[in-house]
Amino acid sequence: MKAKTLLIAAATLAVGAITSQAQVYSQNIVGYINVQLTNGFTFVANQLDLDGTGTNNTIQSVIGTNFPTTSTKVLAWDIPSQGFKTVTLFASGWSGGLAGTAVKNALQPGGGVFIQSAVVTNFTIVGQVMPPQTNQTSYASTYQVVSYPWPVSGYLTTNLNYAPNAPIGTTYDQVLQWNVTAQGFVTHKKFAGSWSGGSPNIGVAEPFFLIPNQTTTWTNGFNL
């Protein structure tokens, strides 16, 4: 991967431990990502994991409940219905489909959610970076919310290793990035030569909609 930028504030690297019988090597990178929410919709990806499995992240562990106002909403994209599933923060806590598949999947590294807030505020994602590895994920030719599974920023093709499909007739790969200021999507289409509107430049904790023109596999990874 070219020009990788790992943006984790206050990261801790734990390496080592040698015993009299064997040399043991272990590593964990833990830290946090500060996320600013607008008074509207903010598109947020979780790129820090609760326990290293990549499967046990919840609204409580990723987002928490410490917001200035209740009625904050989390919208998770549901691929089968091609629509959003919504959960809401009440005074008593989160309610409405917390255990749903769409919500659960969207909070793991590689997914993303919209958070609707009534005020500008911040929250902090805390956890550990997923272990260094090569990741392969298959995506169908439909709308899906995706993100890079590690807290790395860069251009989608040259830095994050997404290989666009060649156009098929009048269809082409599309990426929809959320413009938080304009509260709308910016569409990038991959024609034969280049992306319209420029190659998508993906930030840390930023998900996006990916619509391939055919079933495709995104092979990416993270190495120390």
ABEGO torsion letter per residue (X at the ends): XBGBBBBBBGBBBBBEEBBAABBBBBBBBBBBBBBBBBBEBBBBBBABBAAGAGAABBAAAAAEABBABBGBBBBBBBAAAGBBBBBBBBAAEBBGGAABAAAAAAABBGBEBBBBBABBBBBBBBEBBBBBBBBBBBBBBBBBBBBBABBBBEBAAAAAGBBBBBBBEABBBBBBBBBAAAGBBBBBBBBAABBBGEBBBBBBGBBBBBBBABBBBBBBEBBX
